[in-house]
Amino acid sequence: MSLNFLPRENYDISINVGKISVPCYSMDRMNAIYKKKGFSVIGEIGGKSAGKPKDTISIGTNEIPVHEPRIKKGILYKYGGYVAVDKDKYIAVLESRMPVFIMLMMVFAGLVAYAFALTYFI
């Protein structure tokens, strides 16, 4: 069974899932639309594969596998946006946190190199 992507004119961001640009709602827009959490997340797309997908969603001519919610979200991924598939039902779009981790590792490596230089060369 394939879920239906509901194109909406008020999607405010696009997130790349592989080579596909997926229009979706940002976290801020979802908080503005649903003041008291009146929506449900029925699946997630994006990220590395984690087990067998439960469904697919058709976006244009592309079929994207949909996994159970929270199966892939963790330290490496965050919910970046939401795609509407039914009234008050959404698919979460995962974004990688890897660029942030790489930046933090580079800062840490720089601090270690600086401390090493202070210790042995000054």
N, CA and C atoms as an extended XYZ file, in Angstrom:
366
Properties=species:S:1:pos:R:3:atomname:S:1:resname:S:1:resid:I:1 pbc="F F F"
N         0.844       -1.181        0.000 N   MET     1
C         0.000        0.000        0.000 CA  MET     1
C         0.890        1.245        0.000 C   MET     1
N         0.491        2.218       -0.762 N   SER     2
C         1.262        3.445       -0.864 CA  SER     2
C         0.476        4.598       -0.244 C   SER     2
N         1.184        5.393        0.538 N   LEU     3
C         0.568        6.585        1.127 CA  LEU     3
C         0.522        7.698        0.091 C   LEU     3
N        -0.457        8.579        0.211 N   ASN     4
C        -0.597        9.678       -0.722 CA  ASN     4
C         0.028       10.940       -0.167 C   ASN     4
N         0.945       11.508       -0.919 N   PHE     5
C         1.541       12.799       -0.599 CA  PHE     5
C         0.496       13.866       -0.899 C   PHE     5
N         0.195       14.697        0.094 N   LEU     6
C        -0.766       15.778       -0.112 CA  LEU     6
C        -0.019       17.077       -0.393 C   LEU     6
N        -0.004       17.519       -1.656 N   PRO     7
C         0.674       18.783       -1.949 CA  PRO     7
C        -0.102       19.944       -1.340 C   PRO     7
N         0.586       20.771       -0.621 N   ARG     8
C        -0.042       21.937        0.005 CA  ARG     8
C         0.769       23.175       -0.355 C   ARG     8
N         0.080       24.273       -0.525 N   GLU     9
C         0.754       25.503       -0.920 CA  GLU     9
C         1.503       26.160        0.227 C   GLU     9
N         1.188       25.789        1.461 N   ASN    10
C         1.837       26.462        2.590 CA  ASN    10
C         2.997       25.663        3.191 C   ASN    10
N         3.513       24.649        2.465 N   TYR    11
C         4.754       24.024        2.908 CA  TYR    11
C         5.830       25.108        2.900 C   TYR    11
N         6.634       25.158        3.943 N   ASP    12
C         7.578       26.268        4.044 CA  ASP    12
C         9.043       25.879        3.854 C   ASP    12
N         9.359       24.584        3.804 N   ILE    13
C        10.750       24.168        3.576 CA  ILE    13
C        10.773       22.958        2.645 C   ILE    13
N        11.958       22.639        2.156 N   SER    14
C        12.203       21.411        1.391 CA  SER    14
C        13.421       20.732        1.998 C   SER    14
N        13.331       19.421        2.139 N   ILE    15
C        14.432       18.627        2.675 CA  ILE    15
C        14.774       17.560        1.649 C   ILE    15
N        16.064       17.367        1.411 N   ASN    16
C        16.502       16.356        0.463 CA  ASN    16
C        16.488       14.982        1.115 C   ASN    16
N        15.802       14.062        0.469 N   VAL    17
C        15.807       12.655        0.860 CA  VAL    17
C        16.441       11.925       -0.310 C   VAL    17
N        17.707       11.592       -0.156 N   GLY    18
C        18.462       11.066       -1.287 CA  GLY    18
C        18.624       12.182       -2.303 C   GLY    18
N        18.169       11.941       -3.518 N   LYS    19
C        18.244       12.962       -4.567 CA  LYS    19
C        16.903       13.651       -4.799 C   LYS    19
N        15.947       13.401       -3.919 N   ILE    20
C        14.601       13.947       -4.071 CA  ILE    20
C        14.404       15.091       -3.088 C   ILE    20
N        13.935       16.220       -3.564 N   SER    21
C        13.621       17.350       -2.701 CA  SER    21
C        12.162       17.219       -2.261 C   SER    21
N        11.953       17.077       -0.950 N   VAL    22
C        10.621       16.836       -0.410 CA  VAL    22
C        10.095       18.113        0.244 C   VAL    22
N         9.019       18.713       -0.310 N   PRO    23
C         8.425       19.881        0.344 CA  PRO    23
C         7.696       19.444        1.609 C   PRO    23
N         7.857       20.214        2.684 N   CYS    24
C         7.248       19.822        3.954 CA  CYS    24
C         7.084       21.035        4.874 C   CYS    24
N         6.427       20.790        6.000 N   TYR    25
C         6.278       21.804        7.038 CA  TYR    25
C         7.478       21.752        7.973 C   TYR    25
N         7.950       22.907        8.393 N   SER    26
C         9.019       22.965        9.391 CA  SER    26
C         8.422       22.736       10.776 C   SER    26
N         9.279       22.552       11.761 N   MET    27
C         8.826       22.389       13.147 CA  MET    27
C         8.062       23.633       13.604 C   MET    27
N         8.576       24.816       13.245 N   ASP    28
C         7.904       26.063       13.633 CA  ASP    28
C         6.512       26.167       13.027 C   ASP    28
N         6.377       25.798       11.749 N   ARG    29
C         5.063       25.861       11.104 CA  ARG    29
C         4.101       24.869       11.740 C   ARG    29
N         4.593       23.664       12.073 N   MET    30
C         3.727       22.677       12.730 CA  MET    30
C         3.262       23.181       14.091 C   MET    30
N         4.158       23.832       14.832 N   ASN    31
C         3.768       24.387       16.131 CA  ASN    31
C         2.753       25.502       15.969 C   ASN    31
N         2.819       26.256       14.877 N   ALA    32
C         1.844       27.318       14.629 CA  ALA    32
C         0.485       26.747       14.211 C   ALA    32
N         0.500       25.682       13.413 N   ILE    33
C        -0.753       25.070       12.953 CA  ILE    33
C        -1.434       24.298       14.076 C   ILE    33
N        -0.651       23.534       14.834 N   TYR    34
C        -1.187       22.676       15.894 CA  TYR    34
C        -0.677       23.169       17.241 C   TYR    34
N        -1.446       23.996       17.873 N   LYS    35
C        -1.044       24.572       19.162 CA  LYS    35
C        -0.932       23.511       20.258 C   LYS    35
N        -1.812       22.517       20.237 N   LYS    36
C        -1.859       21.530       21.323 CA  LYS    36
C        -1.578       20.111       20.832 C   LYS    36
N        -0.673       19.967       19.898 N   LYS    37
C        -0.255       18.639       19.427 CA  LYS    37
C        -1.419       17.793       18.926 C   LYS    37
N        -2.232       18.336       18.042 N   GLY    38
C        -3.386       17.617       17.516 CA  GLY    38
C        -3.099       16.846       16.247 C   GLY    38
N        -1.853       16.398       16.051 N   PHE    39
C        -1.513       15.631       14.860 CA  PHE    39
C        -0.778       14.363       15.276 C   PHE    39
N        -0.703       13.419       14.347 N   SER    40
C         0.031       12.184       14.650 CA  SER    40
C         1.051       11.906       13.558 C   SER    40
N         2.184       11.363       13.967 N   VAL    41
C         3.243       10.961       13.055 CA  VAL    41
C         3.093        9.455       12.847 C   VAL    41
N         2.800        9.054       11.609 N   ILE    42
C         2.538        7.643       11.338 CA  ILE    42
C         3.713        6.931       10.679 C   ILE    42
N         4.786        7.670       10.393 N   GLY    43
C         5.966        7.065        9.785 CA  GLY    43
C         7.047        8.102        9.607 C   GLY    43
N         8.192        7.654        9.078 N   GLU    44
C         9.283        8.582        8.818 CA  GLU    44
C        10.032        8.164        7.565 C   GLU    44
N        10.584        9.166        6.882 N   ILE    45
C        11.368        8.933        5.675 CA  ILE    45
C        12.719        9.614        5.830 C   ILE    45
N        13.680        9.159        5.051 N   GLY    46
C        15.020        9.730        5.100 CA  GLY    46
C        15.917        8.930        6.008 C   GLY    46
N        17.183        9.309        6.077 N   GLY    47
C        18.132        8.594        6.921 CA  GLY    47
C        18.549        7.280        6.291 C   GLY    47
N        19.391        6.556        6.990 N   LYS    48
C        19.837        5.244        6.526 CA  LYS    48
C        18.739        4.219        6.779 C   LYS    48
N        18.708        3.182        5.976 N   SER    49
C        17.673        2.171        6.145 CA  SER    49
C        17.871        1.423        7.458 C   SER    49
N        16.768        1.172        8.122 N   ALA    50
C        16.789        0.441        9.393 CA  ALA    50
C        15.660       -0.575        9.366 C   ALA    50
N        15.948       -1.716        8.828 N   GLY    51
C        14.922       -2.746        8.750 CA  GLY    51
C        14.053       -2.572        7.511 C   GLY    51
N        13.030       -3.378        7.456 N   LYS    52
C        12.124       -3.385        6.318 CA  LYS    52
C        11.121       -2.226        6.424 C   LYS    52
N        10.921       -1.457        5.340 N   PRO    53
C         9.938       -0.378        5.394 CA  PRO    53
C         8.527       -0.937        5.517 C   PRO    53
N         7.668       -0.177        6.201 N   LYS    54
C         6.283       -0.619        6.381 CA  LYS    54
C         5.382       -0.173        5.248 C   LYS    54
N         5.834        0.822        4.479 N   ASP    55
C         4.996        1.412        3.450 CA  ASP    55
C         5.864        2.195        2.488 C   ASP    55
N         5.245        2.848        1.525 N   THR    56
C         5.928        3.790        0.639 CA  THR    56
C         5.066        5.035        0.494 C   THR    56
N         5.703        6.129        0.093 N   ILE    57
C         4.972        7.355       -0.224 CA  ILE    57
C         5.405        7.786       -1.611 C   ILE    57
N         4.441        8.156       -2.441 N   SER    58
C         4.718        8.615       -3.799 CA  SER    58
C         4.815       10.128       -3.802 C   SER    58
N         5.995       10.636       -4.192 N   ILE    59
C         6.193       12.073       -4.328 CA  ILE    59
C         6.627       12.306       -5.765 C   ILE    59
N         5.732       12.865       -6.547 N   GLY    60
C         5.983       12.988       -7.986 CA  GLY    60
C         6.041       11.604       -8.587 C   GLY    60
N         7.130       11.306       -9.271 N   THR    61
C         7.299        9.980       -9.878 CA  THR    61
C         8.151        9.068       -9.005 C   THR    61
N         8.498        9.523       -7.812 N   ASN    62
C         9.393        8.774       -6.928 CA  ASN    62
C         8.636        8.073       -5.810 C   ASN    62
N         9.074        6.864       -5.519 N   GLU    63
C         8.544        6.086       -4.387 CA  GLU    63
C         9.607        6.099       -3.291 C   GLU    63
N         9.234        6.568       -2.105 N   ILE    64
C        10.167        6.638       -0.984 CA  ILE    64
C         9.684        5.682        0.099 C   ILE    64
N        10.576        4.820        0.626 N   PRO    65
C        10.162        3.893        1.689 CA  PRO    65
C         9.853        4.639        2.985 C   PRO    65
N         8.784        4.202        3.642 N   VAL    66
C         8.352        4.781        4.915 CA  VAL    66
C         8.576        3.747        6.005 C   VAL    66
N         9.263        4.158        7.067 N   HIS    67
C         9.531        3.275        8.204 CA  HIS    67
C         8.643        3.662        9.378 C   HIS    67
N         8.559        2.767       10.345 N   GLU    68
C         7.812        3.049       11.577 CA  GLU    68
C         8.371        4.310       12.229 C   GLU    68
N         7.527        5.093       12.893 N   PRO    69
C         8.051        6.276       13.582 CA  PRO    69
C         9.026        5.885       14.689 C   PRO    69
N        10.050        6.692       14.839 N   ARG    70
C        11.082        6.556       15.871 CA  ARG    70
C        11.991        5.357       15.690 C   ARG    70
N        11.931        4.674       14.550 N   ILE    71
C        12.824        3.533       14.364 CA  ILE    71
C        14.230        4.006       14.011 C   ILE    71
N        14.351        5.141       13.310 N   LYS    72
C        15.659        5.622       12.898 CA  LYS    72
C        16.084        6.892       13.617 C   LYS    72
N        15.145        7.574       14.242 N   LYS    73
C        15.510        8.820       14.915 CA  LYS    73
C        16.345        8.491       16.139 C   LYS    73
N        17.369        9.210       16.349 N   GLY    74
C        18.253        8.982       17.483 CA  GLY    74
C        19.279       10.083       17.513 C   GLY    74
N        20.478        9.733       17.873 N   ILE    75
C        21.512       10.751       17.990 CA  ILE    75
C        21.969       11.255       16.619 C   ILE    75
N        21.861       10.440       15.573 N   LEU    76
C        22.351       10.847       14.259 CA  LEU    76
C        21.326       11.573       13.400 C   LEU    76
N        20.041       11.490       13.758 N   TYR    77
C        18.999       12.115       12.955 CA  TYR    77
C        18.039       12.899       13.833 C   TYR    77
N        17.399       13.896       13.219 N   LYS    78
C        16.360       14.671       13.903 CA  LYS    78
C        15.201       14.856       12.937 C   LYS    78
N        14.028       15.136       13.484 N   TYR    79
C        12.888       15.452       12.638 CA  TYR    79
C        13.090       16.858       12.094 C   TYR    79
N        13.220       16.954       10.784 N   GLY    80
C        13.435       18.251       10.156 CA  GLY    80
C        12.162       18.844        9.599 C   GLY    80
N        11.193       18.002        9.257 N   GLY    81
C         9.951       18.486        8.686 CA  GLY    81
C         8.886       17.405        8.694 C   GLY    81
N         7.704       17.790        8.226 N   TYR    82
C         6.557       16.888        8.219 CA  TYR    82
C         5.817       17.002        6.894 C   TYR    82
N         5.470       15.849        6.310 N   VAL    83
C         4.726       15.781        5.062 CA  VAL    83
C         3.317       15.292        5.373 C   VAL    83
N         2.308       15.999        4.877 N   ALA    84
C         0.923       15.606        5.110 CA  ALA    84
C         0.547       14.423        4.223 C   ALA    84
N        -0.110       13.423        4.828 N   VAL    85
C        -0.598       12.273        4.072 CA  VAL    85
C        -2.102       12.064        4.272 C   VAL    85
N        -2.663       12.723        5.258 N   ASP    86
C        -4.092       12.646        5.554 CA  ASP    86
C        -4.396       13.792        6.503 C   ASP    86
N        -5.649       13.985        6.831 N   LYS    87
C        -5.999       15.046        7.766 CA  LYS    87
C        -5.381       14.731        9.123 C   LYS    87
N        -4.516       15.588        9.596 N   ASP    88
C        -3.832       15.484       10.885 CA  ASP    88
C        -2.917       14.261       11.004 C   ASP    88
N        -2.530       13.658        9.876 N   LYS    89
C        -1.574       12.547        9.878 CA  LYS    89
C        -0.402       12.931        8.986 C   LYS    89
N         0.799       12.705        9.513 N   TYR    90
C         1.999       13.175        8.837 CA  TYR    90
C         3.085       12.104        8.830 C   TYR    90
N         3.982       12.251        7.855 N   ILE    91
C         5.207       11.470        7.786 CA  ILE    91
C         6.332       12.431        8.169 C   ILE    91
N         7.161       12.053        9.125 N   ALA    92
C         8.289       12.885        9.530 CA  ALA    92
C         9.435       12.692        8.535 C   ALA    92
N        10.105       13.806        8.211 N   VAL    93
C        11.256       13.760        7.309 CA  VAL    93
C        12.504       13.933        8.168 C   VAL    93
N        13.383       12.933        8.122 N   LEU    94
C        14.592       12.967        8.949 CA  LEU    94
C        15.711       13.752        8.268 C   LEU    94
N        16.434       14.509        9.081 N   GLU    95
C        17.621       15.223        8.630 CA  GLU    95
C        18.810       14.697        9.415 C   GLU    95
N        19.951       14.648        8.760 N   SER    96
C        21.157       14.166        9.409 CA  SER    96
C        21.743       15.237       10.318 C   SER    96
N        22.240       14.818       11.467 N   ARG    97
C        22.962       15.714       12.365 CA  ARG    97
C        24.474       15.595       12.158 C   ARG    97
N        24.894       14.831       11.166 N   MET    98
C        26.305       14.576       10.926 CA  MET    98
C        27.125       15.853       10.714 C   MET    98
N        26.651       16.851        9.964 N   PRO    99
C        27.454       18.072        9.823 CA  PRO    99
C        27.766       18.733       11.166 C   PRO    99
N        26.834       18.710       12.098 N   VAL   100
C        27.065       19.287       13.424 CA  VAL   100
C        28.112       18.475       14.173 C   VAL   100
N        28.024       17.137       14.095 N   PHE   101
C        29.012       16.287       14.759 CA  PHE   101
C        30.407       16.504       14.182 C   PHE   101
N        30.501       16.623       12.874 N   ILE   102
C        31.808       16.843       12.246 CA  ILE   102
C        32.390       18.178       12.694 C   ILE   102
N        31.556       19.210       12.734 N   MET   103
C        32.037       20.513       13.185 CA  MET   103
C        32.522       20.450       14.637 C   MET   103
N        31.778       19.802       15.510 N   LEU   104
C        32.188       19.679       16.911 CA  LEU   104
C        33.487       18.885       17.048 C   LEU   104
N        33.636       17.841       16.243 N   MET   105
C        34.872       17.059       16.287 CA  MET   105
C        36.061       17.888       15.813 C   MET   105
N        35.852       18.739       14.816 N   MET   106
C        36.929       19.595       14.334 CA  MET   106
C        37.326       20.623       15.392 C   MET   106
N        36.346       21.195       16.081 N   VAL   107
C        36.638       22.147       17.159 CA  VAL   107
C        37.401       21.439       18.274 C   VAL   107
N        36.957       20.253       18.652 N   PHE   108
C        37.629       19.485       19.696 CA  PHE   108
C        39.063       19.147       19.291 C   PHE   108
N        39.258       18.722       18.040 N   ALA   109
C        40.608       18.401       17.557 CA  ALA   109
C        41.489       19.648       17.576 C   ALA   109
N        40.934       20.794       17.232 N   GLY   110
C        41.687       22.042       17.283 CA  GLY   110
C        42.101       22.403       18.697 C   GLY   110
N        41.197       22.197       19.645 N   LEU   111
C        41.521       22.474       21.047 CA  LEU   111
C        42.608       21.536       21.563 C   LEU   111
N        42.537       20.275       21.180 N   VAL   112
C        43.558       19.315       21.585 CA  VAL   112
C        44.904       19.690       20.971 C   VAL   112
N        44.899       20.063       19.691 N   ALA   113
C        46.153       20.464       19.036 CA  ALA   113
C        46.725       21.718       19.684 C   ALA   113
N        45.868       22.651       20.050 N   TYR   114
C        46.317       23.881       20.707 CA  TYR   114
C        46.928       23.558       22.080 C   TYR   114
N        46.273       22.698       22.835 N   ALA   115
C        46.789       22.308       24.151 CA  ALA   115
C        48.130       21.581       23.996 C   ALA   115
N        48.245       20.725       23.009 N   PHE   116
C        49.496       20.022       22.741 CA  PHE   116
C        50.606       21.019       22.400 C   PHE   116
N        50.281       21.995       21.565 N   ALA   117
C        51.274       23.002       21.165 CA  ALA   117
C        51.711       23.826       22.364 C   ALA   117
N        50.783       24.188       23.243 N   LEU   118
C        51.124       24.953       24.437 CA  LEU   118
C        52.035       24.153       25.359 C   LEU   118
N        51.776       22.865       25.456 N   THR   119
C        52.524       22.002       26.357 CA  THR   119
C        53.952       21.748       25.873 C   THR   119
N        54.108       21.479       24.580 N   TYR   120
C        55.406       21.021       24.087 CA  TYR   120
C        56.233       22.060       23.325 C   TYR   120
N        55.613       23.143       22.886 N   PHE   121
C        56.350       24.093       22.052 CA  PHE   121
C        56.484       25.481       22.652 C   PHE   121
N        55.940       25.705       23.808 N   ILE   122
C        56.053       27.033       24.419 CA  ILE   122
C        56.787       26.935       25.734 C   ILE   122
